[in-house]
Amino acid sequence: MGFFDKYTAVIEKTETIKHIGRVRRVRGMMIESFGPQAVVGELCHIQLPDRSISAEVVGIDGRTVQLMAFEPTDGITVECPVVATAEYLSVPVSRKLLGRVLNALGKPIDGRGEIGSAIHYPVLNPAPDVLERLPIRSQVTTGIRAIDGLIPAGNGQRLGVFSGSGVGKSTVLGMIARNTSADVNVIALIGERGREVREFIENDLGPEGLARSVIVVSTSDTPPLARLRGAFVATAIAEYFRDQGADVMLLFDSVTRFARAQREVGLAIGEPPTTRGFPPSVFEVLPRLLERCGSGTHGTITGFYNILVEGDDMDEPIADAVRGILDGHIVLSRRLAQKYHYPAVDVLASVSRLETKLLSPEQRAAAGKVRRLLAVYAEAEDLINVGAYAAGSNADIDEAIAKMPEINNFLRQEIEEKADLDATHAGIKRLASMNGDRGA
C-alpha cells in the first residue's frame, strides 16, 4: 500500500457538487430540513457557526428530509445549512485496529492517533449468502468450564447470554475475551454506563485481552442513532477480520440497549408502539444485525450477545425475539449469584443448538449424564433441604446428592482462571463416571 493511498481514496470519493438544504424544524431528537437531495441512510453535515454536526437521513417526506444526529444537537437553529455527502457510514479497517478503542463512528477515542487506512468497510453490510455459509464443525474455547463442557459453542455460532442486571454478564464476556481460542476479539459496549467502560477494559479484559481486541464504545448518554450505528460498526470490523481468514469472537453488550435505541428512533419518526412499547422496526433490525455473524468462506465470526432481561423475565419481547434468532442461549441465574456461585450459569436453562455437531458421542453421553444429575437434584432439592428425603428411596437422587458437591466445584470458576478445553472434557467424563455412592 502506497503512502498516499488513503488520500487518493478520499479524493476519489469526494462529491464535487454539493447538495444543500436548510433546517426547518427540530423536534426532540428529530431534525427536519427542506432538502437537500438525499437518500435514506446517507450522511449529512449540519453546519453551525463554530462546528459541524454529523447526521444521517432516517426518513423522507416529499422535500422534507428527516435526520438524526450522532451527537447532541445543541446549537442547531432554523436555516442552518444541511450538506449531503453522497456517502454512507463506513469504517477504516486494518490490523492497526487491534488494541484500539473506537467510538460509534469508528473513530479512535484512546488518544493514540488515527487508524490511517485506505480500506473502508460499509457499516450496513448485508448478511452473508445462506449458501456460502460453511457448516460449523469445530468447537471454540471460551475458557469457562460450564460453557465449554455443557453448552459448547462452535466457530461461527451465535449465542445469547441472558440475565437480569448485576448477575455477571460483563464479567463472563471479559473471561471469554481473555481466554478464547479465537484469533481476534471485537467488543461492542453499546449503551453501557460510562463508568463501566474503563473498568471493563482494565479489570475484566486486562492487557492480555486488549492486545488482541478492538473495542467499540457508545455509552448510554450518546444519541440513539450513535448507539445503533456503534453496533453495526463493531460488526463491520468483525467482518473485515473474518474476510482476512481469522476466527473472530464478537462480544456484544448489550442487545437490549441496542433495541431500546431503535425504539427511540422508531418512535421519533412516527412508528406506532405495538409490542409492549416497541415499534415494528425493532424486530426488523434485530435479525439484520444478528444474521451478519457466522461462518464465511474464509473465516468465522462467533457471537456472544448479552441480553438484559427486564425483571428477570426471560420471555419479555426482546429476549424472546433474540432467542428465536440465535443458535443457543446461556442463562445466568440470580439464585446462583446470590449463593456466590460464579459464573452463575444455569446449565439446565441453557442450550447450544449445535451440541450434537461439536461433541463426540462419548462427550455427549458424559455431558448428558451431568445434566441429568443436575435435573434430578433440582427436582428433589426442596425435599432434601427440609430433611424429608430418606436415603436409599431413589438411586438417582442418591447419586445426585453424592456428586453435587463435586459438580458445583467443577462449575465454579475464579475470574482469572482459564480452563483448558481438553481438561474440561476430561472433568465432565470424570463426573459422569465417578462412584455415585453416598459419601464417595
C-alpha positions in Angstrom: 0.0 0.0 0.0 1.5 3.4 -1.1 1.9 6.2 1.4 -0.7 8.4 -0.5 -3.3 5.6 -1.0 -5.5 6.8 1.8 -5.5 10.4 0.4 -6.2 9.2 -3.1 -9.2 7.1 -1.8 -10.6 10.3 -0.1 -10.3 12.3 -3.3 -11.9 9.6 -5.4 -14.9 9.6 -3.1 -15.3 13.3 -2.8 -18.5 14.7 -4.2 -17.7 17.9 -6.2 -21.3 19.1 -6.4 -22.7 20.0 -3.0 -26.4 19.4 -2.3 -27.5 21.8 0.4 -30.7 22.1 2.4 -31.9 24.2 5.3 -33.1 23.1 8.8 -36.8 23.8 9.1 -37.7 22.3 12.4 -36.1 20.4 15.4 -38.4 18.1 17.4 -36.6 16.4 20.2 -34.1 14.1 18.5 -35.6 14.6 15.0 -34.3 17.3 12.7 -36.3 18.2 9.7 -34.8 20.1 6.8 -36.1 21.4 3.4 -33.7 19.4 1.2 -31.0 18.5 0.4 -31.5 15.9 -2.3 -30.5 12.7 -0.4 -31.4 9.1 0.2 -32.2 7.2 3.4 -29.0 6.2 5.2 -26.9 9.0 3.6 -24.6 11.0 5.8 -25.1 14.8 6.1 -23.3 17.6 7.9 -25.3 20.3 9.7 -23.2 23.4 9.6 -23.1 25.6 12.7 -21.1 28.8 13.1 -18.4 27.1 15.2 -18.7 23.4 14.2 -20.3 20.7 12.1 -22.7 18.0 13.4 -22.8 14.7 11.6 -26.3 13.3 11.0 -27.9 10.5 9.0 -31.1 10.6 6.9 -33.6 8.3 8.5 -36.7 9.3 6.5 -38.0 11.4 3.6 -41.4 13.1 3.3 -41.6 14.8 -0.1 -38.9 17.6 0.0 -38.7 17.2 3.8 -35.7 15.3 4.9 -35.7 13.7 8.4 -32.3 13.4 10.1 -31.0 12.2 13.4 -27.6 13.3 14.7 -24.7 11.2 16.0 -24.0 13.8 18.7 -26.0 16.3 20.8 -28.0 18.8 18.8 -27.3 21.9 21.0 -26.9 25.0 18.9 -28.9 23.9 15.8 -31.3 26.7 14.6 -33.7 27.1 11.8 -31.9 27.8 8.4 -28.7 26.0 9.4 -27.2 24.6 6.2 -27.5 20.8 5.7 -24.9 19.4 3.3 -25.4 16.0 1.8 -22.1 14.0 1.4 -23.3 11.3 -1.0 -21.7 8.7 1.4 -22.9 6.0 3.7 -21.3 5.4 7.1 -18.1 3.3 6.7 -15.2 2.5 9.0 -11.5 2.4 8.2 -10.1 -1.1 8.8 -6.7 -2.7 9.2 -4.6 -4.8 11.6 -3.8 -1.5 13.3 -7.2 -1.6 14.9 -6.0 -4.3 17.4 -5.7 -2.8 20.9 -7.7 0.3 20.0 -10.8 1.8 21.5 -13.3 3.5 19.0 -16.5 5.5 19.2 -19.8 4.8 17.4 -18.4 6.2 14.1 -15.3 4.1 14.2 -13.0 7.0 15.2 -10.3 6.4 17.9 -11.0 7.8 21.4 -7.9 6.4 23.1 -5.6 9.2 22.3 -3.3 7.1 20.1 -3.9 8.8 16.8 -5.9 7.9 13.7 -6.0 4.4 12.2 -4.8 5.7 8.8 -6.2 3.0 6.5 -7.3 3.4 2.8 -9.6 0.4 3.3 -13.1 1.2 4.4 -15.9 -1.3 5.2 -19.5 -0.2 4.9 -21.3 -0.3 8.2 -24.6 -1.5 6.8 -23.5 -4.7 5.1 -25.9 -7.4 4.2 -25.7 -10.8 5.9 -23.6 -13.5 4.1 -25.4 -15.5 1.4 -27.1 -18.5 3.0 -25.5 -20.9 0.6 -22.0 -19.6 1.3 -22.1 -20.3 5.0 -19.9 -23.3 5.8 -21.2 -25.9 8.3 -19.9 -25.4 11.8 -17.8 -28.3 12.9 -15.1 -27.1 15.4 -15.6 -26.0 18.9 -14.3 -22.6 20.1 -12.7 -22.4 23.5 -14.2 -19.8 25.9 -12.1 -20.9 28.9 -15.2 -21.3 31.1 -15.9 -24.9 32.1 -19.6 -24.6 32.4 -19.9 -23.4 28.8 -17.2 -25.5 27.2 -18.3 -28.7 28.9 -22.1 -28.5 28.9 -23.1 -25.7 26.5 -20.4 -25.9 23.7 -20.0 -23.1 21.2 -18.7 -23.6 17.7 -16.6 -21.3 15.5 -19.3 -19.3 13.7 -22.1 -19.9 16.2 -24.2 -17.2 17.8 -25.2 -17.4 21.4 -27.1 -15.1 23.8 -26.2 -14.5 27.4 -29.4 -13.8 29.2 -29.9 -12.4 32.7 -31.2 -9.6 34.8 -28.9 -6.7 35.9 -26.0 -7.4 38.2 -25.6 -11.1 37.7 -22.3 -11.1 35.9 -22.9 -10.8 32.1 -20.0 -8.3 31.6 -17.7 -10.5 33.7 -18.5 -13.5 31.6 -17.7 -11.6 28.4 -14.4 -10.4 29.9 -13.4 -14.0 30.8 -14.3 -15.1 27.2 -12.3 -12.3 25.7 -9.2 -13.2 27.8 -9.4 -17.0 27.4 -10.9 -17.6 24.0 -9.1 -19.6 21.3 -10.3 -17.1 18.6 -7.7 -15.0 16.8 -9.4 -11.6 17.3 -11.9 -10.1 19.7 -14.3 -7.4 18.6 -16.1 -6.0 21.7 -19.2 -3.7 21.3 -20.2 -1.8 24.5 -23.5 -0.3 23.5 -25.5 1.8 26.0 -23.2 1.0 28.9 -22.6 3.2 31.8 -19.6 5.5 31.2 -18.1 4.4 34.5 -18.1 0.7 33.4 -16.1 1.1 30.2 -12.7 1.7 31.7 -13.4 -0.8 34.4 -14.2 -3.4 31.8 -11.0 -2.7 29.8 -8.7 -2.7 32.9 -10.3 -5.2 35.2 -12.4 -7.6 33.1 -10.4 -7.6 29.8 -6.9 -6.8 31.0 -3.7 -6.1 28.9 -3.7 -9.6 27.5 -7.2 -9.4 26.3 -6.9 -5.8 25.0 -3.8 -6.7 22.9 -5.9 -8.8 20.5 -9.2 -6.9 20.8 -11.0 -4.0 19.1 -13.4 -2.1 21.4 -16.3 0.0 20.1 -18.0 2.2 22.7 -21.2 4.1 22.6 -22.3 4.9 26.2 -25.8 5.4 27.4 -25.6 9.2 27.2 -24.9 9.2 23.4 -27.8 9.8 21.0 -29.8 6.7 20.0 -28.5 6.8 16.4 -25.0 6.6 17.7 -25.8 3.6 19.8 -27.4 1.9 16.8 -24.6 2.6 14.4 -22.0 1.6 17.0 -23.4 -1.9 16.9 -23.1 -2.1 13.2 -19.6 -0.5 13.2 -18.4 -3.3 15.5 -20.0 -6.0 13.3 -18.3 -4.4 10.2 -14.9 -4.6 11.9 -15.5 -8.2 12.8 -16.4 -8.9 9.1 -13.1 -7.4 8.0 -11.0 -9.7 10.2 -13.2 -12.6 9.1 -12.5 -11.8 5.5 -8.8 -11.9 6.3 -9.3 -15.6 7.3 -9.4 -15.0 11.1 -11.6 -16.7 13.6 -13.3 -13.7 15.3 -15.0 -13.5 18.6 -17.7 -10.8 18.6 -18.7 -9.9 22.2 -21.8 -7.6 22.3 -23.1 -5.9 25.4 -26.0 -5.4 25.1 -28.6 -6.2 22.5 -31.4 -4.9 24.9 -29.9 -1.4 24.9 -29.4 -1.6 21.1 -33.2 -2.4 20.8 -34.1 0.4 23.1 -32.1 2.8 20.9 -34.0 1.6 17.8 -37.3 2.1 19.8 -36.3 5.7 20.4 -35.6 6.2 16.7 -38.7 4.5 15.5 -41.0 6.4 17.9 -39.3 9.7 16.9 -40.1 9.2 13.2 -43.7 8.3 14.0 -43.9 4.5 14.2 -46.7 3.0 16.3 -45.6 1.3 19.6 -47.0 -2.2 19.0 -45.4 -4.8 21.2 -45.1 -3.6 24.8 -43.9 -0.2 23.6 -41.6 -1.5 20.9 -42.3 -0.4 17.3 -42.1 -2.9 14.4 -38.7 -1.7 13.2 -37.1 -3.1 16.3 -38.0 -6.6 15.3 -36.9 -5.9 11.7 -33.5 -4.6 12.6 -32.6 -7.4 15.1 -32.1 -10.1 12.5 -30.3 -7.7 10.2 -27.7 -7.3 13.0 -27.5 -10.8 14.3 -27.5 -12.7 11.0 -24.3 -11.0 9.9 -22.5 -13.1 12.4 -21.4 -16.7 11.4 -19.1 -18.7 9.2 -17.8 -17.5 5.9 -15.7 -18.8 3.0 -12.5 -17.5 4.6 -13.0 -17.2 8.4 -15.7 -17.1 11.1 -17.4 -14.7 13.5 -18.6 -16.3 16.7 -21.0 -14.1 18.5 -21.8 -13.8 22.2 -24.6 -11.3 22.7 -25.6 -10.1 26.1 -29.4 -9.6 26.7 -30.5 -7.7 29.7 -33.9 -9.1 30.6 -36.4 -6.8 32.4 -37.3 -8.1 35.8 -35.6 -11.4 35.2 -38.4 -12.2 32.7 -36.9 -14.5 30.1 -40.0 -14.2 27.9 -40.1 -10.4 27.5 -40.3 -9.3 23.9 -36.6 -8.6 23.1 -35.3 -11.7 24.9 -38.0 -13.8 23.2 -37.2 -12.4 19.7 -33.4 -12.8 20.1 -33.7 -16.3 21.5 -35.5 -17.3 18.3 -32.8 -15.9 16.1 -29.7 -17.1 17.8 -28.1 -20.6 17.8 -28.3 -21.1 21.5 -28.7 -19.3 24.8 -26.8 -19.2 28.1 -28.9 -18.1 31.1 -27.3 -16.6 34.2 -29.2 -17.2 37.4 -29.7 -14.6 40.1 -30.3 -17.5 42.5 -26.8 -18.9 41.8 -25.2 -15.5 42.0 -26.8 -15.0 45.5 -25.1 -18.2 46.6 -21.8 -16.7 45.3 -21.7 -19.4 42.6 -19.8 -17.7 39.8 -20.0 -17.7 36.8 -23.7 -18.0 37.6 -24.5 -20.2 34.6 -27.8 -22.0 34.9 -26.9 -25.1 32.9 -30.5 -26.6 32.9 -32.0 -23.4 31.4 -29.2 -23.1 28.8 -28.8 -24.8 25.5 -26.5 -25.0 22.5 -28.3 -26.0 19.3 -25.0 -27.3 17.8 -24.0 -29.6 20.7 -24.6 -32.8 18.7 -22.2 -31.5 16.0 -19.5 -30.3 18.3 -19.1 -33.1 20.8 -18.2 -36.7 20.2 -20.8 -39.4 21.2 -18.7 -40.1 24.3 -18.6 -36.4 25.3 -22.3 -36.0 24.7 -23.1 -39.0 26.9 -20.9 -37.6 29.7 -22.4 -34.1 29.4 -25.9 -35.6 29.3 -25.3 -37.6 32.5 -24.1 -34.5 34.4 -27.2 -32.6 33.1 -29.5 -35.4 34.3 -27.9 -35.3 37.8 -28.4 -31.6 38.0 -32.0 -32.0 36.9 -32.7 -34.8 39.4 -31.2 -32.8 42.3 -33.1 -29.6 41.3 -36.4 -31.6 41.3 -35.8 -33.1 44.8 -34.0 -30.1 46.3 -36.8 -28.9 48.5 -37.3 -32.4 50.0 -33.6 -32.7 50.6 -33.3 -29.3 52.2 -36.1 -29.9 54.7 -34.8 -33.4 55.5 -37.9 -35.1 54.1 -35.9 -37.3 51.7 -34.8 -40.7 53.1 -31.5 -42.0 51.7 -32.0 -45.2 49.6 -35.5 -44.2 48.4 -34.3 -43.3 44.9 -31.0 -44.4 43.4 -30.8 -41.4 41.0 -31.4 -38.9 43.8 -28.8 -40.7 46.0 -26.3 -40.4 43.1 -27.1 -36.7 42.6 -26.7 -35.9 46.3 -23.3 -37.7 46.4 -22.0 -36.0 43.3 -23.4 -32.5 43.7 -20.5 -31.0 45.7 -18.1 -32.2 43.0 -20.3 -30.9 40.2 -20.7 -27.5 41.8 -16.9 -27.2 42.5 -16.3 -28.0 38.8 -18.8 -25.4 37.6 -17.5 -22.6 39.8 -14.5 -20.7 38.5 -12.5 -17.7 39.5 -12.4 -14.7 37.2 -8.7 -15.0 36.5 -8.8 -18.8 36.0 -8.5 -20.2 32.4 -9.9 -23.7 31.8 -8.2 -25.9 29.2 -10.7 -27.4 26.8 -9.3 -31.0 27.0 -9.2 -30.8 30.8 -12.8 -29.6 30.8 -14.0 -32.6 28.8 -11.9 -34.9 31.0 -13.5 -33.4 34.0 -17.1 -33.9 32.7 -16.2 -37.5 31.9 -14.9 -38.0 35.4 -18.0 -36.5 37.0 -20.2 -38.8 34.9 -18.3 -42.0 35.7 -17.2 -41.4 39.3 -18.6 -43.6 42.1 -22.1 -42.4 43.0 -22.4 -44.0 46.4 -23.3 -41.7 49.4 -20.2 -40.5 51.0 -18.0 -41.3 48.0 
